[in-house]
Amino acid sequence: MDTTLRPTSAGGTGTLGTRTTASSPLLPARATDVAADATAANAATAPATAAPLRSNGAAAKIAGGLQDQVARAQQALDYLDRVATQLETLKGELTAKLAGTRAGSRLQLEVHARQLTQTLSARKKDGGGGVDSNLNYSTKPAVQRFRIRGLDIAGIKKSAPQTISFSVGGAGGPQMSVNIEPDQSSAQVARALDRALAPMGVHASLDDNGELVFSTPESNWSSVKDSIAVSGRGRVTTDEVPANLAPQQWNVSADTGNADALRQSLREVVQALERVHRSQAAASSAVQAATSQVAAAETPPPDVTLAADDFGKAAASTDYESLLALTSALVGVSRDRVLALLGLR
């Protein structure tokens, strides 16, 4: 028997071991000795499996959230690409029908209009949650825009000063109040309503025509639309703001068609294409930004306290695997190196 230093998987010298170089001429080698020696050799040459250091999951959660953003933005891009292709086709068909330059344009236009209608109806399922009914993209969830019958800017300002209270939900739900003063502008009134409604998941703003419009996330619309109450009126009626693009309402069945209606449809298609192109650019930027953040995210170092606790538990164990992991981890760790590391504190 001669004594040697066994190499470890880390490349340094590890635990002390023995190996039999030749059978003794006086005593025959026993089967049990040979088996024990082989087991020790296999264990010494196998890669040391130390207990993994634990770390907090903050980085993993952040990376997971960013990857979800990338997935939703990519899904929105796929959907917007499909819509853009169909809009370009419809633009060509409408132009051809108005110019009377293509035979059979009526039938083709009907087919493409139905295809676009089906694609728009699948928006909530296929759009990644960030494309609204007007094909605008946002990293935030898409919203449903609506109006409250009898509640408009002109009427609110005319009745000022007044206090309006809102509640959303069943009887006894939370109520929020807002004071309206006579000297407030329309924009100030809308902001005041928005502040009052925001805690209930509803927002208020002015549309392009200066009219009051409300909004809530599409996922929240079913619980909001029939449950808004206003002081002095009780439960109020809400009306969805229709989408700007409505191919199902186009008059494209007649051979001659209605030229004015077709021109209006063409204007809607062109405007929708412009919104889609802006949304595509916004979704692409969102993908790039989230991808860059995922790549730049660094995993924080493991918790030193937990690591020390794991090391202490392993050191307290006397089984062969724990001792092998400890001695492998300590290879090359000299007293001078430990002192130098402690001096950095």
PALUMNU-452330 format. One record per residue (C-alpha): x, y, z; residue in three letters; residue number from 0. Coordinates in steps of 0.02 Angstrom, whole numbers, plus 50000, padded with zeros to 5 digits. Layout:
+-------+-------+-------+------+-----+
!     X !     Y !     Z ! type ! seq !
+-------+-------+-------+------+-----+
!     X !     Y !     Z !  ala ! NUM !
...
+-------+-------+-------+------+-----+
//
This chain:
+-------+-------+-------+------+-----+
!     X !     Y !     Z ! type ! seq !
+-------+-------+-------+------+-----+
! 50000 ! 50000 ! 50000 !  met !   0 !
! 50070 ! 50173 ! 49959 !  asp !   1 !
! 49995 ! 50339 ! 50004 !  thr !   2 !
! 49952 ! 50464 ! 49867 !  thr !   3 !
! 49859 ! 50630 ! 49848 !  leu !   4 !
! 49702 ! 50605 ! 49745 !  arg !   5 !
! 49657 ! 50741 ! 49616 !  pro !   6 !
! 49486 ! 50821 ! 49634 !  thr !   7 !
! 49366 ! 50883 ! 49502 !  ser !   8 !
! 49426 ! 51061 ! 49535 !  ala !   9 !
! 49599 ! 51019 ! 49474 !  gly !  10 !
! 49692 ! 51030 ! 49641 !  gly !  11 !
! 49740 ! 50896 ! 49764 !  thr !  12 !
! 49602 ! 50837 ! 49875 !  gly !  13 !
! 49578 ! 50705 ! 50009 !  thr !  14 !
! 49708 ! 50580 ! 50060 !  leu !  15 !
! 49676 ! 50405 ! 49996 !  gly !  16 !
! 49762 ! 50237 ! 49974 !  thr !  17 !
! 49777 ! 50121 ! 49827 !  arg !  18 !
! 49847 ! 49944 ! 49815 !  thr !  19 !
! 49995 ! 49933 ! 49697 !  thr !  20 !
! 50022 ! 49746 ! 49710 !  ala !  21 !
! 49958 ! 49597 ! 49807 !  ser !  22 !
! 50064 ! 49548 ! 49956 !  ser !  23 !
! 50164 ! 49389 ! 49923 !  pro !  24 !
! 50134 ! 49335 ! 50103 !  leu !  25 !
! 49947 ! 49371 ! 50122 !  leu !  26 !
! 49822 ! 49352 ! 49980 !  pro !  27 !
! 49712 ! 49503 ! 49945 !  ala !  28 !
! 49539 ! 49482 ! 50022 !  arg !  29 !
! 49384 ! 49513 ! 49917 !  ala !  30 !
! 49313 ! 49632 ! 50047 !  thr !  31 !
! 49470 ! 49739 ! 50046 !  asp !  32 !
! 49467 ! 49751 ! 49856 !  val !  33 !
! 49284 ! 49802 ! 49853 !  ala !  34 !
! 49307 ! 49935 ! 49987 !  ala !  35 !
! 49460 ! 50004 ! 49898 !  asp !  36 !
! 49363 ! 50015 ! 49732 !  ala !  37 !
! 49218 ! 50105 ! 49815 !  thr !  38 !
! 49334 ! 50234 ! 49891 !  ala !  39 !
! 49421 ! 50261 ! 49725 !  ala !  40 !
! 49257 ! 50290 ! 49634 !  asn !  41 !
! 49198 ! 50413 ! 49766 !  ala !  42 !
! 49362 ! 50509 ! 49762 !  ala !  43 !
! 49367 ! 50528 ! 49574 !  thr !  44 !
! 49182 ! 50575 ! 49557 !  ala !  45 !
! 49143 ! 50762 ! 49543 !  pro !  46 !
! 49116 ! 50842 ! 49712 !  ala !  47 !
! 48935 ! 50896 ! 49733 !  thr !  48 !
! 48929 ! 51033 ! 49863 !  ala !  49 !
! 48766 ! 51102 ! 49929 !  ala !  50 !
! 48713 ! 51248 ! 49817 !  pro !  51 !
! 48717 ! 51421 ! 49892 !  leu !  52 !
! 48545 ! 51495 ! 49911 !  arg !  53 !
! 48504 ! 51668 ! 49847 !  ser !  54 !
! 48350 ! 51776 ! 49845 !  asn !  55 !
! 48232 ! 51761 ! 49696 !  gly !  56 !
! 48217 ! 51947 ! 49659 !  ala !  57 !
! 48321 ! 51938 ! 49500 !  ala !  58 !
! 48224 ! 51787 ! 49437 !  ala !  59 !
! 48059 ! 51877 ! 49467 !  lys !  60 !
! 48120 ! 52033 ! 49376 !  ile !  61 !
! 48184 ! 51932 ! 49229 !  ala !  62 !
! 48022 ! 51832 ! 49224 !  gly !  63 !
! 47919 ! 51992 ! 49220 !  gly !  64 !
! 48024 ! 52064 ! 49079 !  leu !  65 !
! 48010 ! 51904 ! 48980 !  gln !  66 !
! 47821 ! 51912 ! 48999 !  asp !  67 !
! 47826 ! 52090 ! 48931 !  gln !  68 !
! 47929 ! 52031 ! 48782 !  val !  69 !
! 47807 ! 51889 ! 48749 !  ala !  70 !
! 47655 ! 52004 ! 48755 !  arg !  71 !
! 47738 ! 52135 ! 48644 !  ala !  72 !
! 47788 ! 52001 ! 48517 !  gln !  73 !
! 47611 ! 51933 ! 48516 !  gln !  74 !
! 47547 ! 52109 ! 48486 !  ala !  75 !
! 47671 ! 52129 ! 48343 !  leu !  76 !
! 47612 ! 51969 ! 48262 !  asp !  77 !
! 47432 ! 52025 ! 48275 !  tyr !  78 !
! 47469 ! 52201 ! 48211 !  leu !  79 !
! 47566 ! 52130 ! 48063 !  asp !  80 !
! 47414 ! 52025 ! 48015 !  arg !  81 !
! 47298 ! 52175 ! 48031 !  val !  82 !
! 47416 ! 52286 ! 47930 !  ala !  83 !
! 47422 ! 52159 ! 47789 !  thr !  84 !
! 47232 ! 52148 ! 47782 !  gln !  85 !
! 47215 ! 52337 ! 47788 !  leu !  86 !
! 47338 ! 52359 ! 47645 !  glu !  87 !
! 47237 ! 52234 ! 47543 !  thr !  88 !
! 47075 ! 52323 ! 47583 !  leu !  89 !
! 47152 ! 52489 ! 47538 !  lys !  90 !
! 47196 ! 52422 ! 47367 !  gly !  91 !
! 47023 ! 52344 ! 47342 !  glu !  92 !
! 46931 ! 52503 ! 47393 !  leu !  93 !
! 47041 ! 52609 ! 47281 !  thr !  94 !
! 47012 ! 52491 ! 47135 !  ala !  95 !
! 46824 ! 52488 ! 47160 !  lys !  96 !
! 46813 ! 52678 ! 47171 !  leu !  97 !
! 46916 ! 52692 ! 47011 !  ala !  98 !
! 46820 ! 52551 ! 46925 !  gly !  99 !
! 46985 ! 52476 ! 46865 !  thr ! 100 !
! 46968 ! 52297 ! 46927 !  arg ! 101 !
! 46840 ! 52167 ! 46875 !  ala ! 102 !
! 46763 ! 52068 ! 47017 !  gly ! 103 !
! 46822 ! 52193 ! 47146 !  ser ! 104 !
! 46655 ! 52187 ! 47235 !  arg ! 105 !
! 46669 ! 52003 ! 47283 !  leu ! 106 !
! 46851 ! 52021 ! 47334 !  gln ! 107 !
! 46810 ! 52172 ! 47439 !  leu ! 108 !
! 46672 ! 52078 ! 47530 !  glu ! 109 !
! 46788 ! 51933 ! 47568 !  val ! 110 !
! 46928 ! 52044 ! 47634 !  his ! 111 !
! 46806 ! 52148 ! 47737 !  ala ! 112 !
! 46741 ! 51990 ! 47821 !  arg ! 113 !
! 46918 ! 51931 ! 47855 !  gln ! 114 !
! 46963 ! 52096 ! 47937 !  leu ! 115 !
! 46804 ! 52090 ! 48042 !  thr ! 116 !
! 46852 ! 51917 ! 48105 !  gln ! 117 !
! 47029 ! 51974 ! 48144 !  thr ! 118 !
! 46966 ! 52126 ! 48240 !  leu ! 119 !
! 46844 ! 52019 ! 48339 !  ser ! 120 !
! 46991 ! 51908 ! 48394 !  ala ! 121 !
! 47093 ! 52056 ! 48458 !  arg ! 122 !
! 47070 ! 52021 ! 48644 !  lys ! 123 !
! 47130 ! 51843 ! 48621 !  lys ! 124 !
! 47269 ! 51871 ! 48494 !  asp ! 125 !
! 47330 ! 52048 ! 48532 !  gly ! 126 !
! 47433 ! 52011 ! 48687 !  gly ! 127 !
! 47323 ! 52118 ! 48798 !  gly ! 128 !
! 47402 ! 52283 ! 48746 !  gly ! 129 !
! 47307 ! 52324 ! 48584 !  val ! 130 !
! 47145 ! 52419 ! 48609 !  asp ! 131 !
! 46991 ! 52423 ! 48498 !  ser ! 132 !
! 47064 ! 52567 ! 48397 !  asn ! 133 !
! 47224 ! 52466 ! 48365 !  leu ! 134 !
! 47330 ! 52576 ! 48479 !  asn ! 135 !
! 47467 ! 52483 ! 48572 !  tyr ! 136 !
! 47525 ! 52513 ! 48751 !  ser ! 137 !
! 47631 ! 52417 ! 48874 !  thr ! 138 !
! 47486 ! 52438 ! 48994 !  lys ! 139 !
! 47328 ! 52330 ! 48980 !  pro ! 140 !
! 47206 ! 52385 ! 48845 !  ala ! 141 !
! 47059 ! 52488 ! 48908 !  val ! 142 !
! 46874 ! 52499 ! 48867 !  gln ! 143 !
! 46815 ! 52677 ! 48837 !  arg ! 144 !
! 46636 ! 52722 ! 48882 !  phe ! 145 !
! 46518 ! 52864 ! 48922 !  arg ! 146 !
! 46394 ! 52888 ! 49063 !  ile ! 147 !
! 46224 ! 52944 ! 49000 !  arg ! 148 !
! 46175 ! 53115 ! 49064 !  gly ! 149 !
! 46349 ! 53155 ! 49129 !  leu ! 150 !
! 46437 ! 53276 ! 49013 !  asp ! 151 !
! 46554 ! 53423 ! 49035 !  ile ! 152 !
! 46426 ! 53556 ! 48989 !  ala ! 153 !
! 46297 ! 53490 ! 49113 !  gly ! 154 !
! 46425 ! 53472 ! 49253 !  ile ! 155 !
! 46492 ! 53649 ! 49232 !  lys ! 156 !
! 46317 ! 53721 ! 49219 !  lys ! 157 !
! 46270 ! 53648 ! 49389 !  ser ! 158 !
! 46428 ! 53707 ! 49478 !  ala ! 159 !
! 46464 ! 53729 ! 49618 !  pro ! 160 !
! 46416 ! 53551 ! 49662 !  gln ! 161 !
! 46482 ! 53392 ! 49741 !  thr ! 162 !
! 46468 ! 53231 ! 49642 !  ile ! 163 !
! 46488 ! 53062 ! 49726 !  ser ! 164 !
! 46527 ! 52901 ! 49633 !  phe ! 165 !
! 46522 ! 52719 ! 49683 !  ser ! 166 !
! 46568 ! 52565 ! 49584 !  val ! 167 !
! 46504 ! 52396 ! 49639 !  gly ! 168 !
! 46360 ! 52331 ! 49742 !  gly ! 169 !
! 46262 ! 52425 ! 49874 !  ala ! 170 !
! 46369 ! 52488 ! 50015 !  gly ! 171 !
! 46525 ! 52494 ! 49908 !  gly ! 172 !
! 46657 ! 52630 ! 49927 !  pro ! 173 !
! 46607 ! 52805 ! 49875 !  gln ! 174 !
! 46718 ! 52945 ! 49813 !  met ! 175 !
! 46666 ! 53127 ! 49800 !  ser ! 176 !
! 46729 ! 53273 ! 49697 !  val ! 177 !
! 46694 ! 53459 ! 49712 !  asn ! 178 !
! 46661 ! 53554 ! 49551 !  ile ! 179 !
! 46687 ! 53743 ! 49553 !  glu ! 180 !
! 46612 ! 53868 ! 49427 !  pro ! 181 !
! 46782 ! 53935 ! 49374 !  asp ! 182 !
! 46855 ! 53766 ! 49328 !  gln ! 183 !
! 46896 ! 53731 ! 49146 !  ser ! 184 !
! 46838 ! 53574 ! 49057 !  ser ! 185 !
! 47012 ! 53498 ! 49075 !  ala ! 186 !
! 47014 ! 53537 ! 49262 !  gln ! 187 !
! 46843 ! 53457 ! 49284 !  val ! 188 !
! 46902 ! 53300 ! 49193 !  ala ! 189 !
! 47059 ! 53291 ! 49302 !  arg ! 190 !
! 46955 ! 53311 ! 49460 !  ala ! 191 !
! 46839 ! 53169 ! 49405 !  leu ! 192 !
! 46989 ! 53062 ! 49360 !  asp ! 193 !
! 47066 ! 53084 ! 49534 !  arg ! 194 !
! 46902 ! 53036 ! 49616 !  ala ! 195 !
! 46872 ! 52882 ! 49508 !  leu ! 196 !
! 47050 ! 52816 ! 49495 !  ala ! 197 !
! 47045 ! 52718 ! 49661 !  pro ! 198 !
! 46897 ! 52621 ! 49590 !  met ! 199 !
! 46990 ! 52574 ! 49431 !  gly ! 200 !
! 46901 ! 52702 ! 49321 !  val ! 201 !
! 46979 ! 52853 ! 49235 !  his ! 202 !
! 46905 ! 53010 ! 49157 !  ala ! 203 !
! 46973 ! 53119 ! 49017 !  ser ! 204 !
! 46923 ! 53225 ! 48869 !  leu ! 205 !
! 46916 ! 53151 ! 48694 !  asp ! 206 !
! 46972 ! 53236 ! 48534 !  asp ! 207 !
! 46808 ! 53333 ! 48529 !  asn ! 208 !
! 46823 ! 53395 ! 48708 !  gly ! 209 !
! 46687 ! 53277 ! 48769 !  glu ! 210 !
! 46697 ! 53181 ! 48932 !  leu ! 211 !
! 46746 ! 52999 ! 48913 !  val ! 212 !
! 46781 ! 52865 ! 49043 !  phe ! 213 !
! 46891 ! 52711 ! 49033 !  ser ! 214 !
! 46934 ! 52555 ! 49130 !  thr ! 215 !
! 47042 ! 52402 ! 49090 !  pro ! 216 !
! 46951 ! 52282 ! 48974 !  glu ! 217 !
! 46972 ! 52144 ! 49103 !  ser ! 218 !
! 46875 ! 52254 ! 49227 !  asn ! 219 !
! 46737 ! 52311 ! 49109 !  trp ! 220 !
! 46613 ! 52173 ! 49147 !  ser ! 221 !
! 46612 ! 52219 ! 49332 !  ser ! 222 !
! 46602 ! 52407 ! 49299 !  val ! 223 !
! 46478 ! 52433 ! 49158 !  lys ! 224 !
! 46320 ! 52395 ! 49258 !  asp ! 225 !
! 46378 ! 52447 ! 49431 !  ser ! 226 !
! 46417 ! 52634 ! 49426 !  ile ! 227 !
! 46308 ! 52744 ! 49535 !  ala ! 228 !
! 46308 ! 52935 ! 49541 !  val ! 229 !
! 46239 ! 53041 ! 49682 !  ser ! 230 !
! 46062 ! 53100 ! 49648 !  gly ! 231 !
! 46040 ! 52978 ! 49504 !  arg ! 232 !
! 46074 ! 52807 ! 49573 !  gly ! 233 !
! 46132 ! 52672 ! 49454 !  arg ! 234 !
! 46177 ! 52749 ! 49285 !  val ! 235 !
! 46183 ! 52680 ! 49109 !  thr ! 236 !
! 46350 ! 52662 ! 49021 !  thr ! 237 !
! 46379 ! 52656 ! 48833 !  asp ! 238 !
! 46535 ! 52585 ! 48752 !  glu ! 239 !
! 46628 ! 52702 ! 48637 !  val ! 240 !
! 46629 ! 52608 ! 48470 !  pro ! 241 !
! 46790 ! 52572 ! 48380 !  ala ! 242 !
! 46841 ! 52690 ! 48241 !  asn ! 243 !
! 46858 ! 52547 ! 48118 !  leu ! 244 !
! 46696 ! 52451 ! 48083 !  ala ! 245 !
! 46709 ! 52352 ! 47919 !  pro ! 246 !
! 46550 ! 52257 ! 47960 !  gln ! 247 !
! 46454 ! 52418 ! 47931 !  gln ! 248 !
! 46525 ! 52455 ! 47759 !  trp ! 249 !
! 46409 ! 52454 ! 47610 !  asn ! 250 !
! 46509 ! 52352 ! 47485 !  val ! 251 !
! 46376 ! 52230 ! 47423 !  ser ! 252 !
! 46306 ! 52331 ! 47276 !  ala ! 253 !
! 46393 ! 52328 ! 47108 !  asp ! 254 !
! 46399 ! 52514 ! 47094 !  thr ! 255 !
! 46410 ! 52544 ! 47279 !  gly ! 256 !
! 46394 ! 52707 ! 47369 !  asn ! 257 !
! 46542 ! 52813 ! 47318 !  ala ! 258 !
! 46532 ! 52925 ! 47470 !  asp ! 259 !
! 46521 ! 52776 ! 47588 !  ala ! 260 !
! 46667 ! 52691 ! 47501 !  leu ! 261 !
! 46773 ! 52849 ! 47514 !  arg ! 262 !
! 46732 ! 52857 ! 47700 !  gln ! 263 !
! 46782 ! 52675 ! 47718 !  ser ! 264 !
! 46944 ! 52711 ! 47628 !  leu ! 265 !
! 46980 ! 52855 ! 47746 !  arg ! 266 !
! 46949 ! 52739 ! 47895 !  glu ! 267 !
! 47068 ! 52610 ! 47822 !  val ! 268 !
! 47205 ! 52739 ! 47792 !  val ! 269 !
! 47186 ! 52810 ! 47968 !  gln ! 270 !
! 47187 ! 52635 ! 48042 !  ala ! 271 !
! 47346 ! 52594 ! 47946 !  leu ! 272 !
! 47430 ! 52748 ! 48018 !  glu ! 273 !
! 47382 ! 52693 ! 48195 !  arg ! 274 !
! 47441 ! 52516 ! 48162 !  val ! 275 !
! 47610 ! 52578 ! 48099 !  his ! 276 !
! 47630 ! 52684 ! 48256 !  arg ! 277 !
! 47580 ! 52536 ! 48363 !  ser ! 278 !
! 47702 ! 52422 ! 48273 !  gln ! 279 !
! 47843 ! 52546 ! 48309 !  ala ! 280 !
! 47790 ! 52558 ! 48493 !  ala ! 281 !
! 47780 ! 52369 ! 48513 !  ala ! 282 !
! 47951 ! 52347 ! 48430 !  ser ! 283 !
! 48025 ! 52475 ! 48549 !  ser ! 284 !
! 47947 ! 52384 ! 48697 !  ala ! 285 !
! 48024 ! 52219 ! 48640 !  val ! 286 !
! 48195 ! 52297 ! 48619 !  gln ! 287 !
! 48188 ! 52387 ! 48787 !  ala ! 288 !
! 48131 ! 52234 ! 48884 !  ala ! 289 !
! 48258 ! 52122 ! 48796 !  thr ! 290 !
! 48398 ! 52243 ! 48840 !  ser ! 291 !
! 48344 ! 52245 ! 49022 !  gln ! 292 !
! 48341 ! 52055 ! 49029 !  val ! 293 !
! 48517 ! 52049 ! 48956 !  ala ! 294 !
! 48581 ! 52181 ! 49077 !  ala ! 295 !
! 48502 ! 52104 ! 49231 !  ala ! 296 !
! 48632 ! 52034 ! 49349 !  glu ! 297 !
! 48596 ! 51897 ! 49473 !  thr ! 298 !
! 48630 ! 51966 ! 49647 !  pro ! 299 !
! 48762 ! 51875 ! 49752 !  pro ! 300 !
! 48698 ! 51739 ! 49867 !  pro ! 301 !
! 48650 ! 51786 ! 50043 !  asp ! 302 !
! 48810 ! 51773 ! 50147 !  val ! 303 !
! 48716 ! 51726 ! 50305 !  thr ! 304 !
! 48626 ! 51583 ! 50218 !  leu ! 305 !
! 48788 ! 51527 ! 50137 !  ala ! 306 !
! 48878 ! 51524 ! 50305 !  ala ! 307 !
! 48733 ! 51427 ! 50381 !  asp ! 308 !
! 48739 ! 51298 ! 50240 !  asp ! 309 !
! 48928 ! 51282 ! 50261 !  phe ! 310 !
! 48912 ! 51257 ! 50449 !  gly ! 311 !
! 48782 ! 51121 ! 50425 !  lys ! 312 !
! 48892 ! 51032 ! 50300 !  ala ! 313 !
! 49044 ! 51045 ! 50416 !  ala ! 314 !
! 48946 ! 50969 ! 50559 !  ala ! 315 !
! 48911 ! 50812 ! 50457 !  ser ! 316 !
! 49036 ! 50670 ! 50463 !  thr ! 317 !
! 48980 ! 50573 ! 50310 !  asp ! 318 !
! 49102 ! 50547 ! 50167 !  tyr ! 319 !
! 49011 ! 50657 ! 50039 !  glu ! 320 !
! 49008 ! 50809 ! 50154 !  ser ! 321 !
! 49192 ! 50790 ! 50200 !  leu ! 322 !
! 49237 ! 50771 ! 50016 !  leu ! 323 !
! 49141 ! 50930 ! 49971 !  ala ! 324 !
! 49222 ! 51028 ! 50113 !  leu ! 325 !
! 49400 ! 50975 ! 50077 !  thr ! 326 !
! 49376 ! 51009 ! 49890 !  ser ! 327 !
! 49310 ! 51182 ! 49927 !  ala ! 328 !
! 49458 ! 51222 ! 50041 !  leu ! 329 !
! 49594 ! 51171 ! 49919 !  val ! 330 !
! 49710 ! 51318 ! 49891 !  gly ! 331 !
! 49633 ! 51424 ! 50030 !  val ! 332 !
! 49783 ! 51478 ! 50131 !  ser ! 333 !
! 49790 ! 51577 ! 50292 !  arg ! 334 !
! 49860 ! 51728 ! 50200 !  asp ! 335 !
! 49715 ! 51727 ! 50076 !  arg ! 336 !
! 49586 ! 51718 ! 50216 !  val ! 337 !
! 49669 ! 51864 ! 50306 !  leu ! 338 !
! 49674 ! 51965 ! 50145 !  ala ! 339 !
! 49489 ! 51935 ! 50115 !  leu ! 340 !
! 49446 ! 51983 ! 50294 !  leu ! 341 !
! 49546 ! 52142 ! 50272 !  gly ! 342 !
! 49426 ! 52199 ! 50134 !  leu ! 343 !
! 49282 ! 52215 ! 50258 !  arg ! 344 !
+-------+-------+-------+------+-----+
//
